Amino acid sequence: MTKYILVSGGVVSGIGKGVIASSTGLLLKTIGLKVTAIKIDPYMNIDAGTMRPQEHVDRIPGEVYVLNDGGEVDLDLGNYERYLNVTLSRDNNITTGKIYREVIEKERKGEYLGKTVQIIPHVTNAIQDWIERVSKIPVDETGEEPDVCIVELGGTIGDIESAPFVEAMRQFQFRVGHENFALVHVSLVPDMHGEQKTKPTQTTVHSLRGLGLLPDIIACRLIVPQPLRPDTKSKISMFCHVSPEQVVGVHDVSSVYHVPLLLQSQGIVQYLTKRLSLDKLHISPDMKARGDSLTQRWRELTSRQERLFDTVNIVLVGKYTDLKDSYMSVIKSLEHSAFRVQRKLILQWVESSELEPETQEAAPAKYHDAWRAVVGAGGILVPGGFGNRGTGGMMLAIKYAREQKIPFLGICLGFQLAVVEWCRNVLHIQDATSTEFVHDTKSPAIIFMPEISRTHMGGTMRLGLRPTVFQPGTEIWSKARTLYGGQEKIWERHRHRYEVNPEWVDKISESGLSFTGKDERGERMQILELKEHPFFMGLQAHPEFCTRPLNPSPPFLGFVAAASGPTVLTEQLEFQSQNFKPPHPVDSMVDEASLRTANPIPRVAEETNDGTPE
């Protein structure tokens, strides 16, 4: 029987349930268990694909995270994949929309045999069946059924939209049995002028108990660097009817990578082992050895982080910089790469529109501050996005990086804008642009992909894991290919609707901008590089979705290494050429036939707006 650990939250949302859930899963992997994870999001959307990054309120994700099968999901699934080193599917993200759609489709087919369809039992049963089914799916390189499934319930206990899921989990604990179900409740403990307040936690635990769920562990989240005091712990233990060992404190630490060690030091593994009888599970010597290795490598990662003194200065020129979570995976990729090159990451945020001449007149201070950051950058990164706003500033930053030999990395939109900038300033096609910005342009450097639906937005982009083939001759000089270990074919996740105009490829290539990576048919341009530049690279894919703390994304690693200096870049190129390991633990299991089956382009979808409208 699979063991289930439900992670719920109280008092306020966004207090770190995802990190605590991921950290708990990581700790269970260190003792040799196979772990999977499921995120429950109570919103009515089918998935996160049509949400703006700025919609990050309560349970709405800032970043839309993309999985191998093309699922557009909550950013917490990125935490799970990174911490647990697993590959999840769209079914690992449950939304109210998905559950209601499934129940209504069954009703339309007559599967309920004429019964009145109700929240209880039909919706709650659908939730339980979904969790039980997905928890059995192998997610790592072992190909075996997981031992433990972490289930994170988004939102806050007491929310109306969460009620069916809470009731489903109340029933689920009896379906699987007491020995196979545990609840970790994350609650805010406010620190008011040095006094740690327990009343909010008492109230949320009381509400939780009233709904039929009893917490096994209360994780007290403190938004301060001071740990949970013994007297506070005792008070929560007494009034929430749990033993002191069931109360753990999670205060602010130097990085989220220290959270697993913080939880481990408070005995959470020992308690869960006793509570769920984990010691009765069969753990092979190989899995035990893997767990020991993971423990050692994670401790080395965090200890090295504390000793870093040299810095690397990266400037991110983006459109959604007012909400940092919009670029969560990009940030993690930079952090993981900085760990590898043993540098402390200094990340500066520049709103791309503030680099444009119009800002110089309207807000000169913002304009000069933005350009001061760009000019002082060790590396310039232009990430993905949608719409025309701010693209002029992005291209100005790209032009500066290209001409001044500053390391540059462009992702998705950044890749496309690097092509447009080249066409305008090197090929002197002044009106070159993307049809995303000017639909009827006479100079379309970037065009709408032919098989993409123009009327239905949800789930209709080029999504999921796709192959890129390096072109002949690139093994001699391509930094991208070297970073990927010299492989001829690589796999990265995509999320886009536009591509480089095939009719422009020859003249762009002949002028010096090399498309070193293309799709398998050679029709789509997917990696660009400048040969005579210290580091100038763009990818149509989103390699940030496949980064791991102990195995950073190759393009980001090369970029951060280049920003750290030529010697560091040379060292990492040499290392990658000999030691490259695919970011996907199941890369070898992917083939083109299964890929096309897993993420076809749907022609009908429920949503009616673009994922990130301007």
C-alpha positions as CSV (number, residue, x, y, z in Angstrom):
1,M,0.0,0.0,0.0
2,T,1.3,3.4,-0.9
3,K,1.8,5.8,2.0
4,Y,0.1,9.2,1.6
5,I,1.2,12.5,3.3
6,L,-1.3,15.3,2.9
7,V,0.2,18.9,3.3
8,S,-2.4,21.5,4.1
9,G,-2.2,25.2,5.0
10,G,-3.8,27.6,7.5
11,V,-4.1,31.3,8.3
12,V,-2.8,32.6,5.0
13,S,-1.8,31.1,1.6
14,G,1.6,31.3,0.1
15,I,3.5,30.5,3.3
16,G,5.7,27.8,1.8
17,K,3.6,24.6,1.7
18,G,5.2,23.7,-1.6
19,V,8.8,23.9,-0.3
20,I,7.8,22.1,2.9
21,A,6.1,19.3,0.9
22,S,9.1,19.0,-1.4
23,S,11.5,19.0,1.5
24,T,9.6,16.3,3.2
25,G,9.7,14.2,0.1
26,L,13.4,14.8,-0.3
27,L,14.0,13.6,3.2
28,L,12.1,10.4,2.6
29,K,14.2,9.9,-0.6
30,T,17.3,10.1,1.6
31,I,16.3,6.9,3.4
32,G,15.9,5.1,0.1
33,L,12.1,5.5,-0.6
34,K,10.6,6.3,-4.0
35,V,8.5,9.4,-3.8
36,T,5.9,11.1,-6.0
37,A,3.8,14.2,-5.5
38,I,0.4,15.6,-6.4
39,K,-0.7,19.2,-6.2
40,I,-4.4,20.1,-5.7
41,D,-5.4,23.6,-6.9
42,P,-9.0,24.5,-6.1
43,Y,-9.5,27.0,-8.9
44,M,-12.0,26.3,-11.7
45,N,-9.4,26.5,-14.5
46,I,-8.6,23.3,-16.3
47,D,-4.9,24.1,-15.9
48,A,-2.6,27.1,-15.4
49,G,-2.0,27.7,-19.1
50,T,-4.3,30.7,-19.6
51,M,-3.3,32.6,-16.5
52,R,-1.3,35.8,-16.5
53,P,1.8,35.8,-14.3
54,Q,0.3,38.8,-12.4
55,E,-2.6,36.6,-11.3
56,H,-0.4,35.4,-8.4
57,V,-3.0,35.8,-5.7
58,D,-3.9,33.1,-3.3
59,R,-3.7,29.8,-5.2
60,I,-3.0,31.2,-8.7
61,P,0.5,30.4,-10.0
62,G,2.9,33.2,-11.1
63,E,4.9,31.0,-13.4
64,V,3.2,28.5,-15.7
65,Y,5.3,25.4,-15.3
66,V,5.4,23.0,-18.3
67,L,5.9,19.2,-18.0
68,N,7.2,16.6,-20.4
69,D,3.7,15.7,-21.6
70,G,2.9,19.3,-22.3
71,G,0.9,19.9,-19.1
72,E,0.7,23.5,-18.0
73,V,0.6,23.4,-14.3
74,D,1.2,25.2,-11.0
75,L,4.8,26.2,-10.2
76,D,4.8,23.9,-7.1
77,L,5.2,21.0,-9.5
78,G,8.5,22.5,-10.4
79,N,9.5,22.4,-6.8
80,Y,8.6,18.7,-6.7
81,E,10.5,17.8,-9.8
82,R,13.6,19.8,-8.7
83,Y,13.7,18.5,-5.1
84,L,12.7,14.9,-5.8
85,N,14.5,14.6,-9.2
86,V,11.3,13.0,-10.8
87,T,9.4,13.6,-14.0
88,L,5.7,14.2,-13.4
89,S,2.7,14.4,-15.7
90,R,-0.3,16.8,-16.1
91,D,-2.3,14.3,-14.0
92,N,-0.1,15.2,-11.0
93,N,-1.9,18.6,-10.9
94,I,-5.6,18.3,-9.9
95,T,-7.9,21.3,-10.4
96,T,-11.6,21.8,-9.7
97,G,-12.0,22.2,-13.4
98,K,-10.5,18.9,-14.2
99,I,-12.5,17.0,-11.6
100,Y,-15.8,18.6,-12.6
101,R,-15.1,18.0,-16.2
102,E,-14.5,14.3,-15.5
103,V,-17.7,14.0,-13.4
104,I,-19.8,15.8,-16.0
105,E,-18.4,13.7,-18.9
106,K,-19.3,10.5,-16.9
107,E,-22.8,11.9,-16.3
108,R,-23.3,12.6,-20.0
109,K,-22.2,9.1,-20.9
110,G,-24.7,7.7,-18.4
111,E,-22.1,6.1,-16.2
112,Y,-23.9,7.0,-13.0
113,L,-26.9,4.9,-14.1
114,G,-29.5,7.6,-13.7
115,K,-28.5,8.7,-10.2
116,T,-28.5,12.3,-9.0
117,V,-24.9,13.5,-9.4
118,Q,-23.8,15.3,-6.2
119,I,-20.6,16.7,-4.6
120,I,-20.8,13.7,-2.2
121,P,-20.2,11.0,-3.2
122,H,-19.5,11.6,-6.9
123,V,-17.1,14.5,-6.8
124,T,-15.3,13.4,-3.7
125,N,-15.0,9.9,-5.1
126,A,-13.6,11.2,-8.3
127,I,-10.9,13.1,-6.3
128,Q,-10.0,10.0,-4.3
129,D,-9.8,7.8,-7.4
130,W,-7.6,10.3,-9.2
131,I,-5.2,10.5,-6.3
132,E,-5.0,6.8,-5.9
133,R,-4.5,6.2,-9.6
134,V,-1.8,8.8,-10.1
135,S,0.1,7.8,-6.9
136,K,0.9,4.5,-8.5
137,I,2.6,5.9,-11.6
138,P,6.4,5.5,-11.7
139,V,8.1,8.9,-11.8
140,D,11.9,8.1,-11.6
141,E,14.5,6.1,-13.3
142,T,13.7,3.0,-11.4
143,G,10.4,2.6,-13.3
144,E,8.8,1.2,-10.1
145,E,5.7,2.2,-8.2
146,P,6.4,5.0,-5.6
147,D,6.4,4.1,-1.9
148,V,5.1,7.5,-0.8
149,C,2.9,10.1,-2.4
150,I,3.0,13.7,-1.1
151,V,-0.4,15.5,-1.7
152,E,-0.4,19.2,-1.3
153,L,-3.7,20.9,-0.9
154,G,-3.5,24.5,-2.3
155,G,-5.1,27.4,-0.6
156,T,-6.1,27.7,3.0
157,I,-8.3,25.5,5.2
158,G,-11.7,27.1,5.4
159,D,-11.9,28.3,1.8
160,I,-15.2,27.5,0.2
161,E,-13.6,26.2,-3.1
162,S,-11.4,23.8,-1.1
163,A,-14.3,22.2,0.7
164,P,-14.9,19.2,-1.7
165,F,-11.2,18.4,-1.5
166,V,-11.0,18.6,2.3
167,E,-14.0,16.3,2.5
168,A,-12.5,13.9,-0.1
169,M,-9.3,13.7,2.0
170,R,-11.3,13.1,5.2
171,Q,-12.9,10.1,3.5
172,F,-9.6,9.1,1.9
173,Q,-7.9,8.6,5.3
174,F,-10.3,5.8,5.9
175,R,-10.1,4.4,2.4
176,V,-6.3,3.8,2.7
177,G,-6.2,3.2,6.5
178,H,-4.7,5.1,9.4
179,E,-1.2,3.5,9.0
180,N,-1.0,4.8,5.4
181,F,-2.2,8.4,5.8
182,A,-0.5,11.3,7.7
183,L,-1.3,15.0,7.7
184,V,1.2,17.9,7.8
185,H,-0.5,21.2,8.5
186,V,1.5,24.3,7.8
187,S,0.4,27.3,9.8
188,L,1.7,30.9,10.2
189,V,3.1,31.9,13.6
190,P,3.3,35.7,13.4
191,D,6.2,37.4,15.2
192,M,4.9,40.6,16.7
193,H,7.7,42.7,18.2
194,G,9.5,39.6,19.3
195,E,6.4,37.8,20.6
196,Q,5.5,34.6,18.8
197,K,1.6,34.5,18.5
198,T,0.0,31.0,18.7
199,K,-3.7,32.0,18.5
200,P,-3.9,31.8,14.6
201,T,-2.4,28.3,14.6
202,Q,-4.8,27.2,17.4
203,T,-7.8,28.6,15.3
204,T,-6.8,26.9,12.1
205,V,-6.1,23.6,13.7
206,H,-9.5,23.9,15.4
207,S,-11.1,24.5,12.0
208,L,-9.2,21.5,10.6
209,R,-10.4,19.2,13.3
210,G,-13.9,20.4,12.8
211,L,-13.7,19.2,9.2
212,G,-12.6,15.7,10.3
213,L,-8.8,15.9,9.7
214,L,-6.4,15.6,12.6
215,P,-2.8,17.0,12.1
216,D,0.0,14.6,12.7
217,I,2.6,17.3,12.3
218,I,2.1,21.1,12.7
219,A,4.8,23.0,10.8
220,C,4.9,26.4,12.2
221,R,6.1,29.0,9.6
222,L,7.8,32.0,11.0
223,I,8.6,34.9,8.5
224,V,11.6,35.9,10.6
225,P,15.1,34.4,11.0
226,Q,14.4,33.5,14.7
227,P,13.5,29.8,15.3
228,L,10.4,28.6,17.1
229,R,10.9,29.1,20.8
230,P,10.4,26.2,23.2
231,D,7.6,27.9,25.1
232,T,5.8,28.6,21.9
233,K,6.2,25.0,20.8
234,S,4.8,23.8,24.2
235,K,1.8,26.1,24.0
236,I,0.9,24.9,20.4
237,S,1.4,21.3,21.6
238,M,-1.0,21.8,24.5
239,F,-3.8,23.7,22.8
240,C,-3.7,21.8,19.5
241,H,-3.7,18.4,21.2
242,V,-0.4,17.1,19.7
243,S,2.8,16.0,21.4
244,P,5.8,18.4,21.3
245,E,7.6,16.1,18.8
246,Q,4.8,16.8,16.4
247,V,5.4,20.5,16.3
248,V,8.3,21.7,14.1
249,G,9.4,25.2,13.4
250,V,10.2,26.5,9.9
251,H,11.8,30.0,10.2
252,D,13.5,32.0,7.5
253,V,16.9,30.5,6.5
254,S,19.6,31.6,4.1
255,S,18.0,29.6,1.2
256,V,15.2,27.2,0.6
257,Y,17.8,24.5,0.1
258,H,18.4,24.5,3.9
259,V,14.7,23.7,4.7
260,P,15.1,19.9,4.4
261,L,18.0,20.0,6.8
262,L,16.0,22.2,9.2
263,L,13.1,19.7,9.2
264,Q,15.5,16.8,9.5
265,S,17.1,18.3,12.6
266,Q,13.7,18.4,14.3
267,G,13.1,14.6,13.8
268,I,10.4,14.7,11.1
269,V,11.8,11.6,9.4
270,Q,11.8,9.6,12.6
271,Y,8.3,10.7,13.4
272,L,6.9,9.8,10.0
273,T,8.8,6.5,10.0
274,K,7.0,5.6,13.3
275,R,3.7,7.1,12.3
276,L,3.5,5.4,8.8
277,S,5.5,2.3,9.7
278,L,8.0,3.2,6.9
279,D,10.6,0.8,8.5
280,K,8.4,-2.1,7.3
281,L,8.8,-1.1,3.7
282,H,11.3,-3.1,1.6
283,I,14.2,-0.8,0.7
284,S,16.8,-2.4,-1.6
285,P,20.5,-1.9,-1.0
286,D,20.8,0.1,-4.2
287,M,18.0,2.5,-3.1
288,K,19.6,2.8,0.3
289,A,22.9,3.7,-1.3
290,R,21.2,6.2,-3.5
291,G,19.6,7.8,-0.4
292,D,22.9,8.0,1.4
293,S,24.5,9.6,-1.7
294,L,21.7,12.1,-1.9
295,T,22.1,13.1,1.8
296,Q,25.8,13.6,1.3
297,R,25.5,15.6,-1.9
298,W,22.7,17.8,-0.5
299,R,24.7,18.6,2.6
300,E,27.7,19.5,0.5
301,L,25.5,21.8,-1.7
302,T,24.2,23.7,1.3
303,S,27.6,23.9,3.1
304,R,29.3,25.2,0.0
305,Q,26.6,27.8,-0.5
306,E,27.5,29.2,3.0
307,R,31.1,29.6,2.0
308,L,30.8,31.4,-1.3
309,F,32.5,34.8,-1.5
310,D,33.1,35.4,-5.2
311,T,30.0,36.8,-7.0
312,V,28.4,36.6,-10.4
313,N,26.2,39.5,-11.5
314,I,23.3,38.6,-13.7
315,V,20.8,41.2,-15.1
316,L,17.3,39.8,-16.0
317,V,15.6,42.0,-18.5
318,G,11.9,41.0,-18.4
319,K,8.3,42.0,-18.6
320,Y,6.9,40.7,-15.3
321,T,9.6,41.8,-12.9
322,D,7.1,43.2,-10.4
323,L,6.3,39.5,-9.6
324,K,9.4,37.5,-9.2
325,D,7.5,34.2,-9.2
326,S,6.8,34.8,-12.9
327,Y,10.4,33.6,-13.5
328,M,10.6,31.0,-10.7
329,S,12.3,28.3,-12.8
330,V,14.7,30.8,-14.4
331,I,15.8,32.0,-10.9
332,K,16.3,28.4,-9.8
333,S,18.3,27.6,-12.9
334,L,20.6,30.6,-12.2
335,E,21.0,29.5,-8.6
336,H,21.8,25.9,-9.4
337,S,24.4,27.1,-12.0
338,A,25.9,29.5,-9.5
339,F,26.3,26.7,-7.0
340,R,28.2,24.6,-9.6
341,V,30.6,27.4,-10.5
342,Q,30.9,28.3,-6.8
343,R,29.7,31.8,-7.1
344,K,27.2,33.8,-5.1
345,L,24.4,34.9,-7.4
346,I,23.7,38.6,-7.6
347,L,20.5,38.9,-9.6
348,Q,19.3,42.3,-10.7
349,W,15.8,42.9,-12.1
350,V,15.3,45.3,-15.0
351,E,11.8,46.1,-16.3
352,S,12.4,46.0,-20.0
353,S,10.1,49.0,-20.8
354,E,12.4,51.2,-18.6
355,L,15.2,50.8,-21.1
356,E,13.2,52.4,-23.9
357,P,13.6,56.0,-25.0
358,E,10.0,56.9,-24.0
359,T,10.9,56.2,-20.3
360,Q,13.9,58.6,-20.6
361,E,11.4,61.4,-21.1
362,A,8.7,60.2,-18.7
363,A,10.8,58.8,-15.9
364,P,14.5,59.7,-16.4
365,A,15.6,58.2,-13.0
366,K,14.1,54.8,-13.8
367,Y,15.7,54.9,-17.3
368,H,19.2,55.7,-16.1
369,D,18.9,53.1,-13.2
370,A,17.9,50.5,-15.7
371,W,20.7,51.2,-18.1
372,R,23.2,51.4,-15.2
373,A,22.3,47.9,-14.3
374,V,22.6,46.6,-17.9
375,V,26.0,48.3,-18.5
376,G,27.3,46.8,-15.2
377,A,26.1,43.3,-15.9
378,G,28.3,40.3,-16.0
379,G,25.6,38.6,-18.0
380,I,22.3,39.6,-19.6
381,L,19.3,37.3,-19.6
382,V,16.1,37.9,-21.6
383,P,13.4,35.3,-20.6
384,G,10.1,34.3,-22.1
385,G,6.9,36.3,-22.3
386,F,4.0,37.3,-24.4
387,G,2.9,40.4,-26.2
388,N,4.5,43.6,-27.6
389,R,5.0,45.6,-24.4
390,G,8.6,46.1,-23.4
391,T,10.1,44.2,-26.4
392,G,11.9,47.3,-27.6
393,G,13.8,47.5,-24.3
394,M,14.6,43.8,-24.6
395,M,16.1,44.3,-28.0
396,L,18.1,47.2,-26.8
397,A,19.6,45.0,-24.1
398,I,20.3,42.3,-26.6
399,K,22.0,44.7,-29.0
400,Y,24.2,46.0,-26.1
401,A,25.2,42.4,-25.1
402,R,26.0,41.5,-28.7
403,E,28.0,44.6,-29.5
404,Q,29.8,44.8,-26.2
405,K,30.6,41.1,-26.0
406,I,28.6,40.6,-22.8
407,P,27.5,37.0,-22.1
408,F,23.8,36.7,-23.3
409,L,21.1,34.1,-22.9
410,G,17.7,34.4,-24.6
411,I,14.9,32.1,-23.7
412,C,11.8,31.6,-26.0
413,L,10.7,35.3,-26.6
414,G,14.4,36.2,-25.8
415,F,15.5,33.9,-28.6
416,Q,13.0,35.4,-31.1
417,L,13.9,38.9,-30.2
418,A,17.6,38.1,-30.7
419,V,16.6,37.2,-34.3
420,V,14.6,40.3,-34.8
421,E,17.4,42.5,-33.4
422,W,19.9,40.9,-35.7
423,C,17.7,41.4,-38.7
424,R,17.2,45.1,-37.9
425,N,20.7,46.1,-36.9
426,V,22.9,43.7,-38.9
427,L,20.8,42.9,-42.0
428,H,19.4,46.5,-41.8
429,I,15.8,45.4,-42.3
430,Q,14.5,48.2,-40.1
431,D,10.9,47.1,-40.0
432,A,11.7,43.4,-39.2
433,T,9.4,42.2,-36.5
434,S,7.2,39.4,-35.2
435,T,3.7,38.8,-36.4
436,E,2.8,38.6,-32.7
437,F,3.4,42.3,-32.5
438,V,2.4,43.4,-36.0
439,H,0.0,40.9,-37.6
440,D,0.2,42.3,-41.2
441,T,3.9,43.2,-41.2
442,K,5.7,43.0,-44.6
443,S,8.9,41.9,-42.8
444,P,8.0,38.9,-40.6
445,A,11.2,37.6,-39.1
446,I,9.1,35.6,-36.6
447,I,5.8,34.0,-37.7
448,F,2.8,32.2,-36.2
449,M,3.3,28.5,-36.2
450,P,1.1,26.9,-38.9
451,E,-0.5,24.1,-36.9
452,I,-1.4,26.2,-33.9
453,S,-5.1,27.2,-33.3
454,R,-5.8,30.9,-33.5
455,T,-9.2,30.7,-31.8
456,H,-8.5,28.4,-28.8
457,M,-5.7,29.3,-26.5
458,G,-5.8,26.7,-23.6
459,G,-3.3,23.9,-24.3
460,T,-2.8,24.8,-28.0
461,M,0.8,26.0,-28.0
462,R,3.7,23.9,-29.0
463,L,4.1,22.3,-25.6
464,G,6.1,19.7,-23.7
465,L,9.3,17.7,-24.4
466,R,10.6,18.1,-27.9
467,P,13.9,17.1,-29.6
468,T,16.6,19.4,-30.9
469,V,19.2,18.1,-33.4
470,F,22.6,19.9,-33.5
471,Q,23.7,20.6,-37.1
472,P,26.7,19.0,-38.8
473,G,29.9,20.8,-38.0
474,T,28.7,22.3,-34.7
475,E,30.7,19.8,-32.7
476,I,33.8,21.9,-33.6
477,W,32.8,25.2,-32.0
478,S,29.2,25.2,-30.6
479,K,29.2,26.0,-26.9
480,A,25.6,24.7,-26.6
481,R,26.5,21.3,-28.0
482,T,29.6,21.1,-25.7
483,L,27.4,21.9,-22.7
484,Y,25.1,19.1,-23.7
485,G,28.1,16.7,-23.7
486,G,28.5,16.7,-27.5
487,Q,25.3,14.9,-28.1
488,E,23.7,15.1,-31.5
489,K,20.1,15.1,-30.2
490,I,18.8,16.7,-27.0
491,W,15.4,17.1,-25.4
492,E,13.9,20.2,-23.8
493,R,10.5,21.5,-22.9
494,H,8.7,24.0,-25.2
495,R,5.9,26.5,-24.7
496,H,5.4,28.9,-27.7
497,R,3.2,29.8,-30.6
498,Y,5.7,31.6,-32.9
499,E,8.9,30.5,-34.7
500,V,11.6,31.9,-36.9
501,N,10.3,32.5,-40.5
502,P,11.7,29.6,-42.5
503,E,12.0,31.9,-45.6
504,W,14.5,34.1,-43.7
505,V,16.7,31.4,-42.3
506,D,19.3,31.3,-45.1
507,K,19.9,35.1,-45.2
508,I,20.2,35.2,-41.4
509,S,22.6,32.3,-41.3
510,E,24.7,33.6,-44.2
511,S,25.1,36.9,-42.3
512,G,26.7,35.2,-39.3
513,L,24.0,34.3,-36.8
514,S,24.2,30.5,-36.7
515,F,21.2,28.2,-36.0
516,T,23.1,25.4,-34.4
517,G,20.1,23.4,-33.3
518,K,16.9,22.6,-35.3
519,D,14.0,20.3,-35.0
520,E,14.2,16.8,-36.4
521,R,12.9,17.9,-39.8
522,G,15.3,20.8,-39.9
523,E,12.4,23.2,-40.4
524,R,12.3,24.9,-37.0
525,M,15.1,26.9,-35.6
526,Q,15.6,26.1,-31.9
527,I,19.2,27.2,-30.8
528,L,21.1,30.2,-32.1
529,E,24.7,31.1,-31.4
530,L,27.3,33.7,-32.4
531,K,30.6,32.1,-33.1
532,E,32.8,35.1,-32.6
533,H,31.2,36.1,-29.3
534,P,32.3,35.0,-25.8
535,F,28.8,33.6,-25.1
536,F,25.7,34.5,-27.1
537,M,23.1,31.9,-27.1
538,G,19.3,31.7,-27.5
539,L,16.9,28.8,-27.2
540,Q,13.3,28.5,-28.4
541,A,12.8,25.9,-25.6
542,H,12.5,26.6,-21.9
543,P,15.5,24.6,-20.5
544,E,14.9,26.2,-17.1
545,F,12.0,23.7,-16.6
546,C,14.5,20.8,-16.4
547,T,17.1,22.2,-14.0
548,R,18.0,20.3,-10.8
549,P,19.9,21.6,-7.8
550,L,22.5,18.9,-8.3
551,N,22.4,18.9,-12.1
552,P,21.9,22.5,-13.5
553,S,20.5,23.2,-16.9
554,P,23.3,23.2,-19.5
555,P,22.6,26.5,-21.2
556,F,22.2,28.3,-17.9
557,L,25.3,26.7,-16.6
558,G,27.3,27.9,-19.6
559,F,25.8,31.4,-19.3
560,V,26.6,31.8,-15.6
561,A,30.1,30.4,-16.1
562,A,30.7,32.9,-19.0
563,A,29.4,35.7,-16.7
564,S,31.9,34.5,-14.1
565,G,34.8,34.8,-16.5
566,P,36.5,33.1,-19.5
567,T,38.5,30.6,-17.3
568,V,35.3,29.5,-15.5
569,L,33.5,29.0,-18.8
570,T,36.4,26.9,-20.2
571,E,36.4,24.7,-17.0
572,Q,32.7,24.0,-17.3
573,L,32.8,23.3,-21.0
574,E,35.5,20.7,-20.3
575,F,33.6,19.3,-17.4
576,Q,30.3,19.0,-19.4
577,S,32.0,17.4,-22.4
578,Q,33.0,14.5,-20.2
579,N,30.3,14.4,-17.5
580,F,27.1,15.6,-19.0
581,K,24.0,13.9,-17.5
582,P,20.6,14.6,-19.1
583,P,18.4,16.8,-16.9
584,H,15.6,14.3,-17.2
585,P,16.0,11.2,-15.1
586,V,13.8,9.4,-17.7
587,D,15.4,10.9,-20.8
588,S,16.3,7.4,-22.1
589,M,12.6,6.4,-21.9
590,V,11.5,9.1,-24.3
591,D,11.0,8.3,-28.0
592,E,9.3,10.3,-30.7
593,A,6.3,8.1,-31.1
594,S,5.4,8.2,-27.4
595,L,6.0,12.0,-27.3
596,R,3.6,12.6,-30.1
597,T,1.0,10.5,-28.4
598,A,1.6,12.3,-25.0
599,N,1.2,15.9,-26.1
600,P,-0.8,16.3,-29.3
601,I,-2.0,19.8,-30.3
602,P,-5.6,19.9,-29.3
603,R,-8.1,21.7,-31.5
604,V,-10.7,22.4,-28.8
605,A,-10.1,23.9,-25.5
606,E,-12.1,25.5,-22.7
607,E,-10.2,28.8,-22.2
608,T,-10.7,31.8,-24.4
609,N,-7.8,34.1,-23.7
610,D,-4.1,34.0,-24.1
611,G,-2.0,32.8,-21.2
612,T,-0.4,36.1,-20.6
613,P,-2.3,39.0,-22.4
614,E,-0.8,42.4,-22.2
